[in-house]
């Protein structure tokens, strides 16, 4: 059974085409009222949309329409009717083809959204494991890098003059930023907490007070941390090599996060941040003040590093 299932998955597109052709041939030979069995073609279209996505769902539905259209032309030619179609046939074919293509697109979109959610859940789970591992990996007295970075980022936030709430958000973001698969999926956690919060209001089986407090607190924190992590990921991870940045678009907290990461790498003689040679030393960071990082963040960086 496993071999058969693996074969079907590996040859899914070919199996769909074979199913369509066999179905068309069976309808042609065995069914007298052929247009009444057009709904048969919804089966391969639904399968294609569910397993292969929107693009293949639409292509399969178009292929089905072409097969049926060519078949009708062939049968009309064989019976001497020619290429003329009755009004009933035209209305039936147009309405059927429209709904078939729409079905393929909708099933494909739903399937792709489901796959994206599953992928986010998988990445978030891996990220949670990474966070746990960083706390469990300490076999000696040295703090894991996530704690070192969070501590230094908090000091930078204080030196810049940010209030306590902003400082705590930056420290929380620093902890999450060390889990690559997790910090890019914070939006997913925000969606889940919002969903659970709405579900609590309508469900008879509500959570206890302790769980409600955790849910609300986590949702509030993640909503504040998410924009900071997104900016850090965009400007200092994916665009790390771009040294001339528009600092008006970048929150100062993102610069603080990046500087905390860079300082930890410099202190521990790690490779340059994201392979950017201009981040190798404290002197290099001074040169990038007002260009890649906010000037006040760099000034705080120098002050805290020297203290």
N, C-alpha and C positions, 0 to 999 in steps of 0.2 A: 504493500500500500504506500509506504514512504517513497519507494522508487517511482511509482506512478504519479504521486503528488509532485515530486521534484521534477519529473519530466514535463508535467503540465505547466508548472511555473516557468521552467526554462523555455518552453515553446508556447507561451500563452498567446502571442499574436498569431502564430500559425494555426493554433487550435481554434481561435476565434474565426479566422477566415474559413477554415474547414467546416466549422459549425454553420456559418452563414450559407456556404455553398451547398452543404448537405440539406439544410432546411429548405433552401430555395428549390432544390431538385425534388425533395419529398413533396412539397406543396404543389409543384408542377405536375407530378405524376399521380398523386393520391387524392388531391382535394379539388372538388369541382368549383366551389365558391372561393376562389383564390384570394380575392381582396379581403375576405372576412378573416384571413389568417395572417394579416400583416403585423398583428401584435406580437407574433413570434419573434420579430426582429428586435423587440425591446430587450429580450434576454441577453444577447451578445453585447448590446450597447450598454446595458446596466453593468455587466461584468467588466467590460473594458473601462468604463468610467470609474468603477469602484477600485479595480486593481491597478490600473495604469494611469489614471488621472484625467483631467479635463481634455487635454489635447487629443489623447487616444480615444476618449469617449466620443468626441465630436467627429474625428476622422472615421471611426467605425460606423457611426450613424450615417455619415455621408456615403460611405462605401455601400451600406445597406440600401440606401435610396437609389444609388446608381445601379446596383445589381437588379433591384426590382424594376426600375425603369427600362433597363436593357432587356430584361426578361419579357416585359409587356410588349416592347417593340418587336421582339422575336416572335412571340405568340400571335401578335396582330398580323405580322407579315405571313406567318404560316397559315392563318385562316383567311387570308385575302382581304382583311379589313384595311390594311395599310397603316399609316402613321396617325390616323385620326383617333381621338379619344372622346368618349362621351363626357357630358358635363358632370355626371355622377362620379366617373372615374377620376376626373381632374380634381374635383373637390375632395374626394377621398384621399388621393395621393398627396395633394398639397397639405391638407390638415395632418395626415399621418406623418409626412416627412418633417413638418415643422415641430410637432410634438416629439418626434424621435430625436432630432438634433438637440432640442431643448433639454430632453431627458439626459442625453449624454453629457451635455455641458453642466447641468445641475449636479448630477451624481459625481462627476469629476471634481467639481469645486468642493463639494462636501467631503469627498475622499481626501483631497489635497489638504483641506483644513484639518481634518482628523490626523493626517500624517504629521503636519506641522505641530499640532498639540502634543502628539506622542513624542516627537523629536525634542520638543521643549522640555517635556517631563523627563525624558531620558537624560538630557544635558543638565537639567537642574539637579537630578538625583546624583549624577556624577560629580557635580559641583559641591553638593552637600558632603559627599564622601571625601572630596579633596579637603574641605574645611576640617572635617573630623580627623583626617589623616595628619593635617598640619598641627593639630593639637596633641595628637598621640605620638607623633614622630620624635618628641623630645626625649632622648635617652640620657641627655645631660642637662646642665643648667642653662644652656643657651636657649633663648626664646626663639620660637619659630618666626620666620620672616614676616608673616602676617601681623603678629603682635608688635614686632619692631617697627614696621611701617606705620601701623595704626598709632603707636605711641609718638613717633616723630611727627606724623601728620597733625596730631592733636597739639603738639607744641608749636608747630608752624601756625596753626589757626589762631592760637592765643597770641603769638607774637605779631600777627597781622592785625589783630584787634577784633576778630570775629566774636560774636556772642557765644554763650555756652551751648545753645541749641545748635547753631551752625557747626561748632567744634565737634559736638557729639555725632552729628550727621556725617561729618568728614571722617571721623574715626570709624564709624560703622561702615561707611563706603570703602575705607581702606581695608578692613577685614574681608569684605566681600570681593574686593578687586583682586585678591590673591587667588581666588577660585575662578579660573578662566571660564569654565562652562557654566558657572552659577551667575556671575555678575551680568552676563549678557542675557539672562533670562529672568531678571528681576521683574520685568513687566508681566511675565506669566504669573508670578506669585501675587502681584497686585491684582490681576484678574481673578485669581482663585480666591483671595481673601474677600474681594468685593462680592463674588458669587456666593461664597459661604455666608457672608453677612446678610445678603438679600434672602438667602434660603432660611436663615434663622428666623427672620421676621414672619415668614409664611409657613414654616414647619411647626407642627405640634411637638416634635421631638427636639426641643431647643437644647443648646449646650448649657453646661453649668456655668456659674459665674467666673470660675477660674479660666475656663477655655474662652469665654467671651472677652475677658480682659486681654488675654494673650492675642486673640484674633484682632481686636481693635488696635492694640498697641503695635503689633507687627504690620498691619495694613497701613497705619499712619506713618510708621518709620520708613517702610519700603517706598511709599509714595514720595517722600521727601528725598530719599537716597537715590531713587531711580534716575532722575535727570542728571544728577552729579556723575553717576557711573556711566551713563550714556555719553556724556560729554568727554569724560576721561577716555573711554574706549574709542571714541571717534577721533579726537584730536591728538591723543598721545599714544595710542596703540596702533590703530589703522593708518593714521597720518603722522606717525612719529618722525619720519624723515623730512616733513615740511617744517622748516625752521622759522619761516616768516608767516606767523599766524595772525588772524584778525582777533585780537584779544577782547574786542567788544562783544564777540559772540561766545566767548569761553568763560564760564564761571570761574572765579578765583579759586573755588574749592577744587576744581579739576586740575589747576596748576599745582596746588598744594599736594594733591594725590600723586601727581607725576614726579614732583621734586622729592617726595618721601620715598618713592620707589627708586629713583636714581641715586639718592644718598645711600640707601641700603646696599645697592649694588657696588657703589664706589667703596664703601666701608668694608665690604666683604670680598673685594677684588673680583667681583663677578663680571661677566662680559658686558659691554656697553648696552644701555637700555634699548631694546629692540634693534640692536645692531647699529645704532647711530653713533658714529665716531665722535660727534660734537658733544656727547654727554659723558665723556670719559673722566672728567675731573671737575673740581670745584671752580677752577679758573674758567673752564668752558661754560659752566652754568652762568657765571657772572657776565660773560659776553652775550648770552642769550636773554638778558634782562630786558623786558619791554618788547621782545621779538617773539620768542617761543613761550615765555612765561611772564606773568604779571610782575611788574617791577617790585611791588610791595611784597609779593610772595618770595621773590629772589632775595630781597633785603632781609626778610625774616629767616630765610634759609641760611644765609651767611651768619646772621646773628646767633641762631640756635646752634649751628654747627660749631661755632667757635667757643660757645659757652660750656 
